[in-house]
Amino acid sequence: MMETQTCAGLVSALEGRAAFYDVVAALYYKPLAQEQIDRIAEGGLAAFAGAGELMAEGLHDMERALSKRHSGTRQELAVDFTGAFAGTSSWKGRYATPYESVFTSEEGLLFQDSYHEVYRLYRQNSVRKSPGYDFPDDHLSYLCEFQALLARRAVRSLEANDAECALEQVRLSQHVLHDHILSWFDDFEELALHLVKTRFYRGVLKMSKGFFLFDAEVLADMAEELERL
């Protein structure tokens, strides 16, 4: 039987990871709705500000950018999102579309080796895109959703007193983070910073980098704890 206190702490941390990966996935998937903008402006992400200095700085930039929001803010952010992340603007002929293949292939094209790796990874773990989700599998939003799913699977494993299965999910999460997110996010961020115009999306990029680095530490600690159970 697993130690109750240790298990409860792991479950809480995994649920927090899942919730924030959902947030990051939404930020890169499409322009924000007014409801999302209002929630962020009103401190809806403040609970996550303790997860490292870089992440806190990014969240602060996001909230400050929205502190003086007006009737045109949603459209302004939508234009910035579309220009930077949907491929309608470029910098020196390059586009900051958030696909792993674009930043890990020599040609900078979609559907390259990393796409096929991610596709196989999803299938091996019984994951498929829902109908209507048409981006290639190596889109950053999908990778973040996959991380959230793995975190929730680990929670279910812990609730079933199966530490070994939970460790498998954490190890897989480490693989996805290091080999399929952090492996290209720096290059993506550097290019995107040449394209984004708003403080909000500069903050999103900073916050994302801070979160991914923080999560790498969290996952390493989780793996150590689970190995001891």
N, C-alpha and C positions, 0 to 999 in steps of 0.2 A: 504494500500500500504506500502510495506516495505521501510525502509530508504535506499536510493540508496548507500550511502557510506558504511554502515554496510553490505549490501548485497554484494557489490563488494569485500569487504575485506574477507568475508566468502567464496565467490566463488574462489578467488585467493588462499586462504589457502587450500581449498578442492582440487583444481587442483594440488597444490604442493604435497599434501598428496598422491593423486592418482599416480602422476608421480614417487614419490620415492618408493611407495609400488611396483610399476612395476619393479623398479631397484632391490629391495630386492628379489622379486620373481625370477627374472632372475638369480641372484647370487646363489641361492640355487637349481635351477632346473637342471642345467647341466653345464659341464665345459664351460668356456668362449671361445667365438670365438675371433680371432685376432682383429677384428674390435672393440669388446667390450673392450678388453685389452687396445688398443690404445686410445680409448675414455676416459677411466678412467685415464690412465697415463698422458694424456694431460689436465687434470683438468676438465673433463666432469661432475664431481659431486661436483665441488667446490661451486656451488651456494647453496648447502645444508649444508655447513660447519657451518653455524650460528645457527644450530638447536641443541645447547647444547654441552657442553665440551666433553662428552664421545663420542658422534657421530663424532665430529670434530677430535678427536684423532684417531678414527678408520679410517676415510677417509684419514687422513694424512698417517697412516701406509700403507694403500692400495696404495696410490699414490707413496710414497717413495719406496715401494717394487717393483714398476714397473718403477722407474726412470732410472734404469740401465738394462732395459729389453733387451733381445737378441733373437736370432733365436730359442732358446730352452725354452723360458719363457712360451709359451702357453702349451707345453707338461708338463713342471714342474708343472704348476698350475692344469692341468688336472689330473695328477697323485695324487696331494694333494687332490683335490676335490673328486676323486673317492675313495681314501683311507678313507677319513674322513666322507663323506656324502652319499656315495653309498654303504657302507657296506663291502668293501673289506679289511678293517683293523679293528682291535678291540683293546680295552684296558681293561684288566682284564675280557675278555669274553663279553664285552659290545660294542655295535655298536652305533655310533652317527648318525644314519639315522634320518632325520628331520621330524618324524611323531609324532603327539600328542599322539597317543595310546602307542607308545613305551615308553614314559616318564610319562604317567599318569596311566598305568595299573601295577598291582603288578607283573605280569609275564613279562612285558617289551615286549609285542607282538603287532603285527599289528592287525587291525580290532577288537579292543576292544571297550569299551563303548564310549570313546570320538570320535572314528571314526563314530559310528552310530549317535551321537549327531550332528556332523558336516554334515553328509550326510542329516539328516533331515533338518538342518538349510538351506542348499543350496536349497533343494527341496521346502521348505516353501517360499523361496524368488525367485523361478523360475530360479534357476541357475543349469546348467548342464555342465559337462566337455565336451570339444570338442572331436571329434573322434581322437584317437591316443594319448590322454593324459591318460596314464595308471596307474599313481601312485594312491594309495588310497587317498580319499578325504581330509584326515587330514594332508597331506603333507604341510610343511610350505609355499612352493611356492604357493599352491592353496589358503591357508588362506590369504596370502598377496594379491593375485589377487582378492579375494573376497572383501578385504578392499578397493582396488582401485575401484572396481565396485560400492561399496556402496557410496564412495566419489563422483563418477561421477553421481550417481542417485541423491544424495543430491544437486549437482550443477544444474541438470535439474529441480529439485523441486524449487530451489530458482529462477531460471530463469522464472519459471511459477508462481512466487509470492506465492508459497505454503510452508510457513515456517514450518507448522505442519508436512508435509511429510518429509521435510529436517531434522527436529529434529528426526523423527523416524529412518532415516538412520544413523544419528550420534549416537543415542542411541544403535542401533544395532552394529555399529562399536565399541562402547565402550565394549559391551558384548563380541564380538569376540576377541578384544584385551586382555581384562582382563581374560576371561574364557578359551580362546582357543589358546592364544599365550604366554602372560606373565606367565600364570599358569605353563608352563613347560620349557620356554626358558632358564632359569638359569641352570637347570639340563642338558639340551642339550648342552649349551655353555661350562659348566664345563667339560663334557665328551669330546666334540669336541676339546677342547684346548689340551687334551692329545694326540690327533691324528694328528692335522694339523701340517705341517712342515714349511710352509712358513709364512713370515710376512704378506703377502697379506691376507691370510684367517684368521689369527689371527685378522687382522684389520677388516675384514668382520664381524666377530663375535662381536667385540667391537662396531663397527658402528651400527649393527643391534640392540643390546641391548640399545644403546643410543637413537636410533630412536624410538624404541617402548616406552621407558619411556617418551621421549619428546612428542610423539603422544598422550599418555594418558593425558598429561596436555593440549595439543591443543584441544582434543576432549571435555574435561571438560569445557574449555573456550567457545568453539563453542556451546555446549548445553546451557550454561547460556545465551549467546547472542540470540540464537534462541528462548528461552523461553520468552525473552523480546519483541520479534517482534510480 
